[in-house]
Amino acid sequence: MSQVSKIYINGRFLSQTITGVQRCALELVRALDNLALPPDWQVVLLVPKKIKQFPSFRQIEIRSVGRLGGHLWEQLELPCFARDGFLVNLCNTGPLLLHKQLVTIHDAAVFRYPRAFSFFFRTWYRFLLPRLCFAARKIVTVSDFSRRELIELLGVSPAKVSVIVEGWEHLSRVPLDDRVLDRFGLRSRPFVLAVSSLNPYKNFHSVVAALDYLSDLDVDIAIAGGANPKVFDGGENALPSNVKYLGYVSDGELRALYSAATAFVFPSFYEGFGIPPLEAMSCGCPVVASNRASIPEVCGDAALYFDPESPLEIAEKIRLVLLDESVQKDLRGKGMGKAQFFSWEIGAIMIKENLEEILKL
């Protein structure tokens, strides 16, 4: 490296719809920008021409480069513009032609649950990820669970992969918007919140099946997510009457839902980290969660756990929280305490420490 260490960040995520991975990238860059960076670092976020948002940073320069977009921009143009420095990738991908790079791989879901992805997506990522792990100087992931997965399934050397944490403060920065409660009639009786996508390993089916065991309770289930769950069976009446599908909600609305819900249920079979339970805990919402993958690592003793393959067990844990105020109080206290161990700032500090170690070599 030259006297000035040029650090480039792959900003392709700004051209994509914000989901969990893109959220993580944006928040880590924001937090990194707020740290006291070494005076000899020049940090530049390289982005393609067509991006969805232009955030404002204090220290990090945003530079629009190249003419292409998507994977072509990332594989063909990005390496050219980052060749005189070190590249940081935060969203599971990176250029195969660079060695001087850090790649963040959140999980190995395309290997554990290949049928959950389209043929093109899983084929490309199953080709890309092992080769990136071999080419890159450093691999970062978001939980000890994912670290073990990458070592086992992608053959990453244990010495090459380190763990950072994710955060929840993005919710605290937005005003609570409780109009969503009136819009969907969620004030009249208790409700359990789920934040779900249609990806099969998110296990939405089991939450719906669990409702059969809760029919005696006067409770709603509110589902926030990006696509209509009726497509599960193609029917017009796929969901029970006490399930309220909310669709996409803003951060302010999501904060209001977490704050008002009697419980949050998270039934995933597989997660590299799992931001929603952490968001729920930070808002004081009791968490009922799957005992699989990284979820117990993140939630610790601040959640009630169930076997995600057992709708009856899911229902039993939801029932316990709904009917026992002492359990609710215990989970709220433990959850808010647990959330303090995670933040985007801590994750950014870990990225910075990895970079400092690499740049000394």
N, C-alpha and C positions, 0 to 999 in steps of 0.2 A: 504494500500500500504506500501511496505517496504521503507527504507530510500532512496534507488534508485528507482525512478519510471520507471518501464519497460513499454514502449509503443510499441506495435506491430502494424504494418500496414499490412493489407491484400493485398498481392502483386499478387493475382491471375490475375489481369488485364494485367500483363506482359506476360501471356501465351495466350492472346487473340489478335485478330486483333484490331488495333487502330481505334475506331470510336469516337464519341463525348464523351461518358461516360469514356472510357479508356483514352482519351486525357486529360480530366479533372483530373482524378486520377494521371496520370504521372506528369502533370504540378503542381498540388498542392503538391505532394511529393517533387518535385524539389524546389519549392518555400519554403516549410517548411525547407528543408535542408539548405537553404541560410539564414534563420532567426537566430537570437541569441536565441538559445534554453536554457532553464534552465539547469544549470550544473548538477542537480541531475536527469535529464532525460536520459534514455538509450533507443534510438529509433531504432527499428529493422524492416526492411521490410522482411516479411516472404513470400517466393515464392515457388511454386511447382517445381519439377525437370525440367520439360520441359517448358522453357520460351522462348519467341521470341527475347528478348533483355535484356542486362545487363547494365542498366545505371550506371553512376558513381556519387557517392555522397560524400560530405565532412564529414558529421556528421552521416548520417544514414547508419547503417550496412545492407547489403543484406545477408539474410540467406536462403539457399535452404533446405527445410524440407519435409519429407514425401515421399511416393512412388506413391501416386495416382495423379489424375489430375481432373480438372473441379469441378463440384458440389460435387463429392465424397471427393476430397481433402479438399474443403472448409467446408463441413459439418462434416466430420469424423476426419480428421487429424489436420487441422488448430486449432480447439479448444484445442487440447492437447498441442500444442506448444505455445499457447498464454495464457494458464491457470494461469501463475504466473504474469500476467501483465494486461494491458488494451488494447483492440483491437480497431483499427480504420479501418472501411470499407468505401471505397470511390465510389463503383460501384453498388449500388442498392441491393447488396446481403450481406450475412454474415451468420455465423453459428447460428443455432437455439438454441444450447446448452449453449451459453454464455450470461451472464447478463452484465458482465463488458466490454461493447463495445459501440462504437458510430457507427451508420449506416447512410450513406449518401444515400438518396432516391431522385432521380432527378425529378421524376414525377409519376403520377398515370395513365399513358397511358393504361396499361393493363386493367384498370377498365373502363376508358372512351371510349377506342377504342379497345375492345378485339378482334374484327375480323381482326385487322391489324397484328395480331401475330399468329404464328402456334399454334395448339391445345396444344402441349406439353409445349411450352413456356408460354402461358397465363395461363394454368392450374397450372403449378409450381409456377409462380410468384404471382398469385392470392391466392395461398395457403401460400407462403412464406412471402410476405410483411406484412400482418396484424400481423402475429406471431412475426416477427422480431421487429415490432413497439412496441409490448407488452413486448418482452423479453429485448430489448436493454435499456441501461440507458439513451441514448441520440439519437435523430434523427436530422439529418441535411439535409436541402434541399437547392435549388439554386435560389429560387425566392419567393416572397410573394404569388404569384399565386400558386406555388406548395405547399407551406405551407398550404394554404386554402384547396387545393385538398386532402392532406394527412389527415387533420383534418376531412374533410367531408366524404371521401370515405374509409379511413382506420381506422378511429376512434382514431387517435392519440390525446393525451392530448395536448392542446395548449402550456402548460408550458414545454412540453418535446421536442418540435421541434423548431429549430432555423434556420436562413437563412445565407448562405454565398454567395459570388459572384464568378463568373468565370472570365476568362481573355482572352487576345488576344496576349500577348507578344511572344508566340511561333512563330508567323509569322515574327516578327521583328528580330528574331535571325538567320533567314536563308537568304541567298542572293537571290535577285529577279531573277527568271529564265524566261526571256521573250521569249525564244525560242518556248514556247507553242503558242505564238501568230502567229508565222510563220507557225508552224506545222498545225494549223487549219485555216489559212487564216483569222485572226481576225484583221488585220491592215488596210484593205481597206475601211471599213465603220464602223459606230458605232455599238456597240453590248451591249446587256443587259445580265448580268450574273445571273444564278441561280445555286445553289448548292443543288442537289436533290437526294433523295433515292427513291426507289420504294414503301416505306411504304405509304399506302393510306392516312394517316392523314398528310403526307407532301404535298399532294394536287398538285402533278405535273400536273394532268389533266387540272386544271384551267389555268395554264400558257400556255399550248398548245392551249386551247380553246380561250384564250385572243388574240392569234395571228391573228385570223380571223378579229379582229377589228383594227389591225395594218398593214394590207396588203398594205396600201398606202405609208408606210414609208420604206425607204431604210435602214433597220436595221437587224442585226442578233441576234439570241438568242443563247447563249452558255450555255450548261448544263454540269456541272461537277458533277460526281457521280460515284458510284461503280458498277452499273449494267445498261445494255442497256435498255432504255425506250421503245424499240420496243415490248417488251414482254407485253405491256399494251393491245395490241389487236392481237398480234401474226403475224402481217403483216410485209412485208418487207418495206413498205413505210408508217410507222405509223407516222413519223414526217415530218412536212413541210420542204421544201428545205432550208429555211433560219434558221432552227434550227441545230446547230452544237453540236453533242453529243461528249464530250471530254473524257468520262470515268474517271478513277481514275487519279488525278493529285497530284503531290508532293506539299509540303508546299511552296517551292520556286515558282513553277508554279502558285499556287493559289494566292500568293501575287502579281504576275505579272498580273493575270486576274483581281483581284480587282482593281489594280492601273490603268489598261487600260480601264475598262468597263465604259460606260456612266452611267449605273445604275445597281443596284443589286436588284433582286426581291425575296421575301421570302414569299410564299403563305400558309404556314402551318396552319392547323386547330388547332394544339396542339403542344406546346413546354413547357418543364419545364423551360428552359432558352433560348436557341437558340444562339449558338456561331457564326454562319456565319454572321448575321447582324452586330455583334460587330466587327468581323474581317474586314468586308467591311468598316465600319465606320473608323476603325483605319488606313485604307489605303486610306482614302479620297474618297471612292466611295459612291455616293448618294444611299440611301436605300428606296425602296418601299416595304411595308410589310403588312402582314395580321394584322387585328385589334383584333385578338383572343389571348386567353391564356396569357402567360407571355411576349409576344412580345412588346406591348406598354410599359410595365414596364421597359424593358431593353432599348428600343430605345428612349423613351420619345418624345421630340419634334424634334428629329433628323431624322425622317422618315416621308414619306407620307403613309397614311394607306388606306386600302381597305377592303371591305367585301370579304373574300376568296371564298365565294360561287358565286360571281358575276364576270365572265370573263370580262364583259363589264367594270366594275369598275376598275379591275386590268389593263386593257388596257388604260383606261383614265388616270390613275395615271402614268403609264409608259410613255404615250404620253406627259404628262405635263413635266416630267423630260427631255425627249429627246429633246423637242422643246424650252424649256425655260432655257437659260443659267443662268439667275438670280436664278432660283429654284435650279439648279445644284450647284451653288456657295454657296447658303444658306445651303443646305443639307450637303455639304462637310464640311463647317465650323462647323455646329452644331454637325455633326457626330464625327469629330475628337475631339471636346471638350467633347462630351458625353463619348467617349471611355476612357478618362482619369479617369473616376470614377470607372473603372473596371480594375482589374489586378489579376494575379495569386498570387502575393504577398499579396494583401488584403485578398483574399480567404484563404490563408495559415495562415495569422494572425488571422482570425476568427476561423479557426480550432484550432489553438494554444490556443486562449482565451477560447474556449469551453472545451478543455482538462484541462487547468489550473483550471477552475471552478469545473469540475468533480473530479479532483484529490484532491481537498481540502475537499471533502465531506467524 
